[in-house]
Amino acid sequence: MSQCRHKMNTYWEKHSQNGDVTEMLLDSKGAEISDIEIKEIMNYLPDYKEKDVLELGAGIGRYTTKLAEKAKSVIAVDFMRNFIDKNKETNGHNKNIQFVCKNVLELELETNSLDLIFSNWLLMYLDDHEVSILFHNMLKWLRPTGRLFYRESCYKQSGNLLRQFNPTIYRTPDEYAKITSEIVHTNKDGRQISFELVVTGSIKTYIQMKNNSNQIFWLLKSTERDNGAPADHGIKVENE
Ligand SMILES: C[S@@+](CC[C@H](N)C(=O)[O-])C[C@H]1O[C@@H](n2cnc3c(N)ncnc32)[C@H](O)[C@@H]1O
């Protein structure tokens, strides 16, 4: 196991003791922020009614609940048993959810099987190489019309919960853009696909409640590359 993987696993073992909202946001204002933030983020998603959705790093299921209300199917993945159990406790009555306790890097899914991949605060717990592998897998798993939504803390720590050690990787938006721009998948028929940016921006809830504009989201779509042209990974900021 890599040093980074060991650190991230240890970090989450330590922060998954209670399985509550505070642990999800790692912020003392977690409970206050959570509902408002969820409402805002759900508004950025494309229509996923009757669609097949994958949620990575699902935690206790704050978003699983919302996704399962409309989706045809939801696969909710997290590597902490405590979180998956809590998610099941809250959402297990929804028979369209499959709960998977696994490291996202070990996930194996069918090519072209998903319409939406949703990930809220996961990539900052993976190193660059792991992020590349995961993006590549996500591109494979998405159907041609598929979308990927992800949100990360950029630049610096955001939650104010005291942490003795914090291995979280606070990338810049440019660093995420660079990693996504390098991801290319070649289909069985030889056609190349990559990610194209639909929209990105700062989470308004954090600007308003915490004066923090470093909470960034991205919505990407899978797109066919034209003669090996570079992917469009320019920053289109939605709410500035
Ligand atoms: C900050 S929490 C966010 C949880 C949830 N997305 C939310 O917003 O409420 C990050 C989650 O990612 C999970 N996680 C981190 N690295 C992971 C990995 N390699 N595989 C699966 N889950 C992971 C953690 O266990 C934790 O539940």
The ligand as an ORCA input file, in Angstrom:
! r2SCAN-3c Opt
* xyz 0 1
  C     -15.849     14.614      3.410
  S     -16.651     13.054      3.327
  C     -17.999     13.432      2.226
  C     -19.070     12.393      2.243
  C     -20.280     12.686      1.355
  N     -19.908     12.755     -0.041
  C     -20.954     13.967      1.802
  O     -20.753     14.996      1.150
  O     -21.683     13.926      2.783
  C     -15.549     12.102      2.259
  C     -15.981     10.668      2.095
  O     -15.143     10.011      1.158
  C     -14.886      8.702      1.626
  N     -13.643      8.239      0.965
  C     -12.430      8.842      0.998
  N     -11.551      8.146      0.260
  C     -12.219      7.083     -0.251
  C     -11.850      5.998     -1.108
  N     -10.610      5.860     -1.572
  N     -12.803      5.098     -1.443
  C     -14.076      5.221     -0.973
  N     -14.483      6.217     -0.168
  C     -13.561      7.152      0.188
  C     -14.785      8.868      3.141
  O     -14.954      7.665      3.822
  C     -15.899      9.867      3.397
  O     -17.127      9.237      3.587
*
